[in-house]
Amino acid sequence: MKSARVGVIGVGHLGFHHARNYASITEADLVGVVDADVARCREVARQFCPEGACASIAELIGRGIDAASVVVPTTHHFEVAMQLIEAGVDVLVEKPLAATIDEAQAMVDAAREHARILQVGHIERFNGAVAALFGAVRQPRFIEVHRLSPYPMRGDDVSVVLDLMIHDLEIIRALVGSPIASVDAVGVPVFSATEDIANARLRFENGCVANITASRVSMDKMRKIRIFEPDAYMSTDYGEQEVRVYRKRPGAVDTGASPMEHILIDSLPVERGEPLRRELTDFLRCVRERARPLVDGEDATEALRLAQEIINSIRR
């Protein structure tokens, strides 16, 4: 099939990498980029887009695009994505889907009405380690997550819950597969007007408990999720794309033996690669096949709903 004609709206730090990847993916033909920073837009277009920069979204749509990435600040997701959807363009919107649940639901409704693909950039779902984890988890009972980073100088227009924690909220919801029974959370602002550090404790109706910490004022980076099952413990490092499994051997521990010697340690096979490239390639597949994305608008809206419940708990 012919390549999809694609565009990128917002070519800052992350949008640059959307453009870079589209330019090298066989199934994509990058035909335009848009950004409020005209000089930045022209520079990215010079590197990756032979047809040049666009002065507006309307001009980009006028070039006959099939699909587009929306990589603007969260507060502008709704207006940009709606303009594209209503023009008949399939969209990949970076997470979180929108600044409010009402906006997110309106985007979902519009995508359904116009029969458009609405994929949301929960990029960790395309991390090889996370894919391996989903294939191994059977009965999670306790989940612990740490997502820590230095101050990013971007994305601070929203709470760290929406900026960072939402990655893990979407993953945990999918892994546990049970409704939330209760939420207890705490958070504080440090440099921005909203929470820069947050911790949430989620209890699910099936009894599983998740403890999630997110910080954008840490001196060191950490992106790890640990899952405890009745007979196993799985430790996943998002950054290293590794999954270590500690599993209890069958049978009883020998008399006088250390229980720690009764544990098998193994690593899951992981298909490593750039998660963003995988995400964009899968988006293009959904565009071609009219398939449901791994994380669609409805999934992302539920993750956003949980994130908002956590923010409400913090502010109460």
N, C-alpha and C positions, 0 to 999 in steps of 0.2 A: 504494500500500500504506500501511497505517497506520504511524505513527511507532513506532520502537522505544522501549520504556521502559528508560531507562538510569540508572545511578547512578555515583557517583565515591567511591572509598574513598581518603582522604588528600587534603585540600584545602589543603596548604601552598602554597608558591610555584608549583609546576608544576600541582598538582591544581586550584588556583584557575582556571587557564586551561583545563583540561579542562572544568570546570563552566561557565565563561563561554562556551566554544564550543558545548557541547552545548545550552545554553539558547537559542542563536540559530540552530541548524541545524534546518531544517524536518523532516528525517527522524528527529529525536530528541525525546524527551519526558523531560526530566530530572526524575525522581521522588524522588530522595533523595541525600544526601551523608552521609558518615561520617568522623569524625576524632577522634583521642584528645583534641585540644584542643577542648573543648566550646564555648567562646566563639567560637573561629574557625569551627567547624562551623556554628553558628547564624548567624553573620554572612554566610557564603557562601550558606547556604540562603536567607537573607532576600533576597539579591540575585538569585539565579538559580533557586530551587527552590520553587514555590508550596506543595508538600506538606510542606515543612519538613525539618529535620535529622532524622537517624536516630541512635538511641543505640547501635546495634550493626549489624554486618553482617547478623545474623539478621533484624533489623527491616527492613533494606533489601531483603533477599531476599523477605521477607514481603509487600512491596508489589508483588510480581509483576514483577520486572525481567527484561528479555530479555538485557541486556548491561551490562557495567560496566568502568570504568577503574580499574586498581590503581596508585595513585600514592603508595605508602608507601615507607619506607626499604627498600633491597634485602634486608636481612636478614629482612624480614617478607613478601616477595613470595610465598614458597612457601605459608605457612599461609593467607594471605588468598586467593590465587588458587585453591588447592585447595578451600577452602570454597565458593567461587562455582561452580567447575566441577562439583563433586559435587552442587550444587543445580540444575544444568542451565542455568547462566548462561554466555553467551559473554563472554570477557574480553580486554581489551587491557592488558598488563602493561608498565609502563615498563621501559626497559633499565637494567642488564642483566637478563635474564630471572629469574635467581636468584643466590643467593650461592654456590652450589656446582653442579657439573655433575650430581651425583646428584639434587639437587632439581629442576634444570631438566628432566632426563630424566623424572623422575616426573610433572612437570606435563604434558609432551608426551604421555606414556602415558595420563594421566587424561583429557586433552582428546580423545584418539583413542577411548578406551573410552566416554566419555559423548557422543561426536559433537558436541563443542563447538568453536567458533572460539577459537584461541589466537593472538592477534596480539601482537607485541612492539614497543615504542615506539622503534624506531630511526628517529627523526624525520628525520634528514638524507636518507633515501631519498625523502622527500616535499618536499624542497627543490627548487624549479624548476631551479636550476643543476645539481644532481646528476642530475635526470631528463634534462636536455639532454646532460650528459656521457655518460650511459649510451648515449644515441643516437648518440654520435660516436666513442667509443673503439673501436678495432679490434684493435690489437696492442700492448698496453702492455709496455714493456721495463724502464722504471724509474719508480717512483712515489715522490714525496716529500710528506710531510704534516706540517703544523704546526698543532696545536690547543692554543692557549695562552690562559689567562684568569687574572684575579686570584683570590685565594682565595674560594671560593663561600659559605662558612659553611653548607653543606649538601652532602650526598653524600659527605662525608669519612669515612663509616663503611666505605668500601671503597677499594681502591687507585685511583689516577688511571687505571690501565689499564682498570679496570671502569667508572669514572665517566665518563671522557672518550674515551680511546683506542679503546674498543670501538665507538664510532660508525664510525670509519674502518676498523677491522678488518673489520666486516661489509661495508662498501662495497668495500674492496679485494678481499676474497674473491670477491665477486660479479663485479667487473670483470675480474679475472685468470682466474678459472675453472679453476685448476690446483691440485693438492695442494701443501701446504707441504713443502719439502725440508729447510729448516733455520731455526732461530730463534736470534738472538743479541740479548740485551737488557741494559740497565742502568737503574737507577732509585734514587732516594733519597727518604726521608721528610724533610720540612722542618718542618711544623707538626702533621701528624697522625701516627698510629701506623703508617701504611702509606705507600706511595710517593706523593709529591706531584709528582714529575718522573720521566718515564720515556722511554726511547728504545728502539725495537726495529728490528732489521734482519731482514727476512724474505726468504728466497730460495725461489722456487717451482720446481717440477719442470720447468716450461716455460722456465726461465731468467730470468724476470722477477724483479726485486729491488725491495722496498719499504722505505723508511726513514721511520719514523713517530716523531714527537716529540709528547708530551702533557705539559702543565704546568698546574697550578692555583695556581702562585705567581708568575705573570708580572705585570709592571706594566701590560702592554697586552694587548688581546684580538687573537687572530689565529686564523682558521679557514680554512686554504687547503690544497688538494690540487693537486699538479702531476704531470702524466702525460706521459712522454716515449715517443714511438713512433718507428719508423725515419725517418719523414718529417715529423713534427709534434710540437709541444709544446703542451699544453693546461694552462692555469692557471685554476683555479676558486676563487672566493671565496665560501664558504658564506654569510657574513653579508650581502654585497652582492648575492648571487644573480646572479653574473656568470661567464661562461666566455669567456676569450680564447684564440684558437687562432693559433699561429704555425706556418705550414706552408711547407716548401721548394717553390719554384716548380719545375715540370717542366723538364727539360733541364739543360744544363751552364751554369756561371757564365761570363759573357763575360770574355775576357782583359782584365786590368787592372781589372775591376769588383770592388767589395766584395761578398763573399758575403752580407753583411747586407742588401744591396739585393735579394737573391734570395729574400727571405722575405715571404710574404703574411701580413698580420695581419688577423684578423677576429674578430667576436664571435658566439657562437651565440645564436639566439633563445631566450629564457628566459621561461616563463610564471611571473611572480612572484606571490607570495601568502604567507599565513601557513602554514608547513609543518604546524603542529599541527592547524589546521582541516582541511587536506587529509587528514592522517592519520586524524583522527576520522571524516571523511566517508567515507573508504575503508573504515574499520572497519565502519561502519554498512552500507555496501554489501555487505561480506562476510557480515554477519549476515543481511541480507535474502536474498541469493542463495546462501548457504552456499558461498561461494567461498573459495579459498585466499588468505590475506593476502600482501601483497608481502614481508613479513618475518614468517614464522610461527615457531612454537616450535622446529621443527627447525633452521631457519636460525639463529635466535638461540642455540640450544645450540651449534652449530658455532662461532659467533663467540665464545661464552663459553669454549669449549674452547681456542681459540687464545689468548684473553686469559689463561687460566690457565697455558698453556704459557709465555707471555711472563713472567708473574709468577714462575713456577718458575725460569726462566732468570735473572731478576734476583736472586732469593734464593739461588741456588746460587753 
